[in-house]
Amino acid sequence: MKLFPNGHATHPHWQMAADMVLAQLRACMKQDAFAGLPALGLVYITDHFAAYAPELLDHLADELPDVQQWSGTVGVGIFGNSTEYVDTPALSVMLCDVPASEFRVFSGNAPLGQAMVQGFEAHTALVHADSHTPELSELIVDLADRTETGAVFGGLASSRGDVVQFARSLSDSAPKRGQGVYSGGLSGVAFSPSVAMLTRVTQGCLPFGEIHQITSAKEHVVLTLDDAPALYTLMQALHVPIDNPRSAVDKVRETLVGLSLPDQAVLRATGGLDDAAMVRHIIGLDPVRHGVAVAHAVSEGMQLVFCKRDAASAKADLLRMATEIRESLEPLEAEAEPWVTTGASLGMSRQGRRIAGAIYISCTGRGGSHFGAPNAELNIIRRALGDVPLVGFLAAGEIANQQVYGYTGVLTVFTTP
């Protein structure tokens, strides 16, 4: 697997932006380090180009006839290497050096289940979804259950106009003009076990106070934490007088909750939020029942910790996530026991791996301003991983494992020896 060719550009006219991207892609493919005949194209556009999505996809497919399968979506912002395009017409494309037999592009017209019937084994999947899709969470869980790992990654399209997804596959016999652009539902790419990749999540929040167990709840309202009124527990955590909860309005607006299922950890051993934790807003206080309403259905036995969105913590956690990926790819030198004098080693060894390409999906609430400057998020990733080909977008919700997250970043890297 060679480096994935990629290109990105901004221009008021979609075809000019596409032609600039095509020039970059062709320049990459002429270099020995990059793949010369990639089979899969990932394309992300800002919502300025959403109305022209069918023409744009046709243009890319016509100019790159060897790339017969495409996937992608729209975002209010998109990523290309270390550049973030927000509130500007832009396009970012990466061509993945993955054999056609090792992936399947799926959509409502070509569901993943159909590929499995044909003998394809899905290990994991990149998922693009429309947030307006009914029972979206259940559909994502069902899709994840169809994979060998039970985990998928991706994000919800974000747009101030048309919400579109790209999904053109080999199953589209004699593709017609404009074919492969969809609205609603799920689409994406499923990968076989032969495609090596790593996915990590950064929550970007700072937990504070103790871990609590939800001991009674009704729908979205936490009634008691550790058998104490949830409202009182929140007031104590925020150092606000219990007899004057209205004085806590500003502090409550800045406070989130980290939630986890009873059998999952809410915090890592190092103290930060665990990848499995779900970060949600506090959406109201119930002074009658002394409860706290959160933007997620809650139940008894779940764990809860109060959190605060903090730019410094978000940067540190993003760097932690990217560094973990880098370190997991570095070779592990074999260590021989002191008394071993032969050439053989009794220690463990691990072959080093490198990154061929990366996909980063971040929340619309994290981009730019939250990190203090444009491109700050991508520069942190680049500092840890190096100058690797990268595409992605700002999402209305991020997908990892079997859950839809908020205010998170989901980084996936394709690796090769």
Legacy VTK file of the C-alpha trace (Angstrom):
# vtk DataFile Version 3.0
C-alpha trace
ASCII
DATASET POLYDATA
POINTS 417 float
0.000 0.000 0.000
1.544 3.302 -1.138
0.726 6.833 -0.014
-2.774 7.960 -0.968
-2.789 10.778 -3.575
-4.765 13.767 -2.329
-5.628 17.311 -3.323
-7.690 20.207 -2.023
-8.600 23.676 -3.263
-10.972 26.593 -2.895
-12.546 28.579 -5.731
-15.958 30.249 -6.265
-16.653 27.943 -9.226
-16.837 24.207 -8.529
-15.162 23.145 -11.786
-12.147 25.398 -11.229
-11.748 23.974 -7.711
-12.096 20.431 -9.086
-9.522 21.057 -11.822
-7.012 22.385 -9.266
-7.572 19.274 -7.169
-7.179 17.024 -10.220
-3.853 18.670 -11.036
-2.617 17.928 -7.508
-3.822 14.325 -7.695
-2.074 13.724 -11.013
1.123 15.260 -9.675
1.000 12.884 -6.706
0.362 9.825 -8.877
3.506 10.572 -10.892
5.636 10.201 -7.773
6.954 6.765 -6.817
5.891 7.132 -3.176
2.226 7.560 -4.142
-0.211 5.054 -5.598
-0.462 5.228 -9.369
-3.746 3.355 -9.860
-5.920 3.836 -6.754
-9.353 2.246 -6.891
-11.343 4.270 -4.348
-11.976 8.014 -4.197
-13.109 9.903 -1.090
-14.548 13.334 -1.831
-15.671 16.002 0.630
-17.199 19.340 -0.375
-18.339 22.394 1.543
-22.030 23.226 1.343
-21.315 25.974 -1.201
-20.924 23.206 -3.806
-23.758 20.954 -2.595
-26.159 22.060 -5.337
-23.578 21.050 -7.960
-22.725 17.656 -6.439
-23.913 15.501 -9.390
-21.946 17.533 -11.946
-18.898 17.588 -9.700
-18.861 13.818 -9.216
-19.323 13.242 -12.952
-16.379 15.539 -13.658
-14.088 13.735 -11.226
-15.144 10.322 -12.544
-14.630 11.394 -16.169
-11.161 12.774 -15.471
-10.101 9.782 -13.329
-11.639 6.793 -15.159
-9.503 4.251 -13.257
-11.147 5.365 -10.001
-14.500 3.674 -10.466
-15.811 3.888 -6.913
-16.472 7.027 -4.900
-17.731 7.930 -1.445
-18.037 11.150 0.547
-20.368 13.868 1.768
-20.837 17.565 2.491
-19.760 19.667 5.480
-19.856 23.301 6.520
-16.100 22.831 6.679
-13.710 20.318 5.155
-10.083 19.256 5.670
-7.196 18.781 3.286
-3.858 17.838 4.862
-3.171 20.668 7.332
-5.691 23.119 5.804
-9.192 23.734 7.118
-11.776 25.252 4.750
-14.683 26.789 6.667
-17.437 28.981 5.210
-15.777 28.992 1.798
-16.407 27.007 -1.412
-13.911 24.147 -1.340
-13.244 20.544 -2.300
-10.948 17.858 -0.837
-10.228 14.466 -2.437
-8.127 11.468 -1.435
-7.585 8.405 -3.621
-7.127 5.257 -1.541
-4.679 2.557 -2.589
-6.961 -0.307 -1.552
-7.619 -3.271 -3.896
-11.161 -3.263 -5.266
-11.717 -6.740 -3.809
-11.057 -5.451 -0.276
-13.791 -2.808 -0.010
-17.422 -2.175 -0.921
-19.149 1.181 -1.384
-22.666 0.964 0.025
-25.799 3.109 -0.004
-29.558 2.712 0.109
-29.440 1.392 -3.452
-26.543 -0.977 -2.710
-26.819 -1.949 0.980
-23.957 -3.582 2.838
-26.031 -6.699 3.444
-26.120 -7.262 -0.289
-22.311 -7.278 -0.451
-22.165 -9.794 2.404
-24.502 -12.131 0.537
-22.056 -11.957 -2.368
-19.258 -13.219 -0.094
-17.635 -9.982 1.028
-16.564 -9.915 4.684
-16.854 -6.467 6.266
-14.335 -5.777 9.032
-15.280 -2.134 9.667
-16.824 0.730 7.712
-16.574 4.441 7.033
-20.109 5.830 7.401
-21.669 9.068 6.150
-25.187 9.791 7.369
-27.980 12.352 7.186
-28.929 13.565 10.673
-32.589 13.790 9.632
-32.794 10.042 8.989
-35.450 8.401 11.230
-34.069 5.974 13.851
-30.537 6.916 12.864
-28.898 5.546 16.020
-30.556 2.174 15.516
-29.455 2.069 11.875
-25.844 2.747 12.857
-25.932 -0.029 15.461
-27.429 -2.393 12.881
-24.726 -1.466 10.385
-21.976 -1.950 12.979
-23.412 -5.367 13.854
-22.897 -6.379 10.230
-19.144 -5.886 10.584
-16.652 -8.313 12.066
-15.445 -5.816 14.681
-18.892 -4.465 15.566
-17.490 -0.955 15.133
-17.762 1.738 12.461
-16.476 5.294 12.117
-17.620 8.420 10.289
-19.885 11.395 10.730
-23.185 13.134 10.017
-23.246 15.483 7.059
-23.485 19.189 7.939
-24.901 21.775 5.556
-26.815 25.049 5.458
-28.384 23.896 2.190
-28.598 20.568 0.401
-27.438 17.546 2.405
-25.793 15.182 -0.061
-23.741 12.002 0.023
-21.546 10.478 -2.664
-21.785 6.715 -3.240
-20.859 5.388 -6.676
-19.887 1.716 -6.822
-19.098 -1.049 -9.301
-22.619 -2.356 -8.746
-23.892 0.679 -10.645
-24.076 -0.859 -14.095
-23.324 1.699 -16.834
-23.454 4.735 -14.505
-25.637 7.522 -15.838
-24.855 11.202 -15.580
-25.554 12.408 -12.043
-25.696 8.904 -10.602
-24.136 8.274 -7.207
-25.380 11.354 -5.320
-27.936 10.720 -2.568
-29.916 12.515 0.110
-30.939 10.867 3.387
-30.010 7.558 4.956
-26.545 6.039 5.253
-23.741 5.458 2.802
-20.029 4.786 2.984
-17.317 2.212 2.452
-16.908 -1.162 4.141
-13.376 -2.565 4.382
-12.217 -6.170 4.627
-9.865 -7.472 7.375
-6.972 -7.109 4.920
-7.155 -3.304 5.120
-5.189 -2.299 8.224
-6.355 0.811 10.035
-6.586 2.408 13.462
-9.385 4.612 14.796
-9.208 6.795 17.897
-11.579 9.315 19.492
-10.803 12.607 21.238
-13.524 13.959 23.493
-11.962 17.371 24.063
-13.564 17.919 27.466
-12.160 18.228 30.969
-13.983 16.069 33.561
-14.257 17.457 37.057
-15.618 16.144 40.331
-16.405 12.548 41.154
-17.815 9.752 39.037
-21.478 9.250 39.892
-23.900 6.415 39.274
-27.396 7.216 38.039
-29.675 5.586 40.599
-32.996 6.823 39.215
-33.991 8.456 35.957
-36.909 9.032 33.626
-36.297 9.409 29.898
-33.846 12.340 29.594
-34.011 13.454 33.220
-31.477 12.263 35.791
-33.389 12.211 39.093
-30.781 10.907 41.537
-27.027 10.381 41.505
-25.681 7.997 44.122
-29.194 8.117 45.663
-28.929 11.901 46.171
-30.982 14.461 44.201
-29.166 15.060 40.921
-29.770 18.819 41.034
-28.128 19.106 44.432
-25.163 17.054 43.267
-24.723 19.346 40.266
-24.955 22.467 42.438
-22.302 21.097 44.776
-19.999 20.275 41.857
-20.387 23.845 40.553
-20.005 25.363 44.057
-23.395 27.083 43.805
-25.768 27.541 46.798
-28.378 24.806 46.713
-31.114 27.223 47.762
-30.438 29.466 44.753
-30.079 27.250 41.643
-30.968 30.141 39.304
-27.613 31.719 40.102
-25.974 28.739 38.366
-27.469 29.387 34.920
-24.226 30.626 33.343
-22.165 27.823 34.880
-24.699 25.188 33.806
-24.537 26.434 30.221
-20.808 25.737 30.241
-21.222 22.284 31.798
-21.606 18.980 29.951
-22.017 15.427 31.164
-19.986 12.388 30.241
-22.118 9.249 30.217
-21.241 5.575 29.953
-23.172 2.330 30.054
-23.049 0.316 33.296
-20.464 -2.120 31.916
-18.217 0.563 30.417
-15.757 2.999 31.943
-16.481 6.716 31.789
-12.875 7.733 32.523
-9.536 6.373 31.370
-6.955 5.332 33.929
-5.082 8.556 33.140
-8.103 10.619 34.166
-9.512 11.793 30.826
-12.791 10.682 29.315
-12.830 7.153 27.935
-13.457 6.717 24.200
-16.723 4.930 25.006
-18.075 7.885 27.006
-20.841 9.975 25.431
-20.589 13.734 26.011
-23.950 15.498 26.089
-25.362 18.932 26.940
-27.352 19.724 30.056
-30.622 20.943 28.540
-32.559 21.913 31.659
-33.033 21.801 35.415
-36.091 20.354 37.134
-36.570 22.226 40.449
-39.724 20.227 41.270
-38.149 16.768 41.062
-34.635 18.098 41.755
-33.503 16.544 38.500
-31.111 17.419 35.682
-32.218 16.977 32.057
-29.545 15.935 29.526
-29.559 15.560 25.753
-29.559 11.771 25.859
-31.883 9.093 27.172
-30.553 7.907 30.534
-31.248 4.887 32.701
-30.342 3.484 36.095
-26.854 2.059 36.402
-25.212 4.413 33.905
-22.153 6.338 35.073
-21.999 10.128 34.868
-19.266 12.700 35.327
-19.603 16.453 34.884
-17.339 18.030 32.255
-16.341 21.405 30.932
-15.347 22.271 27.397
-11.894 23.700 27.685
-9.683 24.704 24.743
-6.442 23.777 26.497
-7.802 20.367 27.471
-9.149 19.831 23.957
-5.716 20.516 22.463
-3.999 18.245 24.965
-6.455 15.397 24.349
-6.154 15.737 20.580
-2.364 15.570 20.853
-2.705 12.575 23.175
-4.887 10.738 20.646
-2.599 11.416 17.685
0.502 10.531 19.713
-1.063 7.224 20.778
-1.592 6.364 17.125
1.972 7.280 16.211
3.446 5.282 19.087
1.330 2.241 18.270
2.885 2.187 14.794
6.485 2.490 15.912
8.524 -0.743 15.959
8.848 -2.436 19.337
12.466 -3.509 19.740
13.041 -7.025 20.984
14.595 -7.171 24.438
16.748 -10.190 25.249
17.207 -11.456 28.776
20.628 -10.489 30.236
21.855 -14.092 30.232
21.002 -14.723 26.566
24.246 -14.768 24.583
23.022 -16.223 21.292
21.602 -14.183 18.426
18.055 -15.209 19.311
15.921 -13.015 21.511
13.294 -14.132 23.970
11.686 -10.689 23.988
8.642 -9.557 22.019
9.044 -7.608 18.773
6.702 -5.618 16.583
7.219 -4.584 13.007
6.946 -0.866 12.425
4.147 0.490 10.260
3.596 3.761 8.457
0.527 5.809 7.570
-0.673 5.740 3.959
-3.586 8.127 4.514
-5.894 9.514 7.188
-9.505 10.600 7.647
-10.355 13.130 10.350
-13.940 13.979 11.248
-14.498 16.729 13.799
-17.546 18.432 15.272
-18.736 21.749 13.842
-18.430 23.095 17.404
-14.697 22.288 17.526
-13.432 23.878 14.337
-11.352 27.034 14.151
-12.539 29.321 16.919
-12.650 26.666 19.644
-8.947 25.934 19.150
-8.034 29.591 18.910
-6.961 29.794 15.277
-7.723 28.374 11.819
-6.037 25.040 11.065
-5.030 24.611 14.727
-6.634 21.185 15.024
-4.965 19.874 11.886
-1.599 21.329 12.855
-1.726 19.372 16.129
-2.385 16.155 14.203
0.389 16.956 11.752
2.803 17.626 14.608
2.170 14.123 15.958
1.771 12.103 12.743
3.887 14.034 10.262
2.824 15.283 6.843
0.464 12.449 5.901
-2.319 12.621 3.270
-5.514 13.605 5.109
-9.126 14.406 4.245
-12.217 14.940 6.358
-15.016 17.296 7.295
-16.789 19.148 10.088
-19.755 17.000 11.067
-23.103 17.511 12.758
-22.280 14.448 14.851
-19.364 12.036 14.878
-19.635 8.262 14.589
-17.321 5.840 16.375
-17.842 2.260 17.518
-21.659 2.114 17.467
-22.469 5.578 18.775
-23.095 9.106 17.583
-20.943 11.558 19.519
-20.862 15.340 19.857
-17.924 17.760 20.239
-15.492 14.951 19.426
-12.856 14.245 16.816
-12.580 10.820 15.157
-9.225 10.076 13.518
-8.679 7.001 11.369
-5.370 6.107 9.735
-4.705 3.485 7.059
-1.444 1.698 7.801
1.034 -0.440 5.898
4.333 -2.135 6.859
LINES 1 418
417 0 1 2 3 4 5 6 7 8 9 10 11 12 13 14 15 16 17 18 19 20 21 22 23 24 25 26 27 28 29 30 31 32 33 34 35 36 37 38 39 40 41 42 43 44 45 46 47 48 49 50 51 52 53 54 55 56 57 58 59 60 61 62 63 64 65 66 67 68 69 70 71 72 73 74 75 76 77 78 79 80 81 82 83 84 85 86 87 88 89 90 91 92 93 94 95 96 97 98 99 100 101 102 103 104 105 106 107 108 109 110 111 112 113 114 115 116 117 118 119 120 121 122 123 124 125 126 127 128 129 130 131 132 133 134 135 136 137 138 139 140 141 142 143 144 145 146 147 148 149 150 151 152 153 154 155 156 157 158 159 160 161 162 163 164 165 166 167 168 169 170 171 172 173 174 175 176 177 178 179 180 181 182 183 184 185 186 187 188 189 190 191 192 193 194 195 196 197 198 199 200 201 202 203 204 205 206 207 208 209 210 211 212 213 214 215 216 217 218 219 220 221 222 223 224 225 226 227 228 229 230 231 232 233 234 235 236 237 238 239 240 241 242 243 244 245 246 247 248 249 250 251 252 253 254 255 256 257 258 259 260 261 262 263 264 265 266 267 268 269 270 271 272 273 274 275 276 277 278 279 280 281 282 283 284 285 286 287 288 289 290 291 292 293 294 295 296 297 298 299 300 301 302 303 304 305 306 307 308 309 310 311 312 313 314 315 316 317 318 319 320 321 322 323 324 325 326 327 328 329 330 331 332 333 334 335 336 337 338 339 340 341 342 343 344 345 346 347 348 349 350 351 352 353 354 355 356 357 358 359 360 361 362 363 364 365 366 367 368 369 370 371 372 373 374 375 376 377 378 379 380 381 382 383 384 385 386 387 388 389 390 391 392 393 394 395 396 397 398 399 400 401 402 403 404 405 406 407 408 409 410 411 412 413 414 415 416
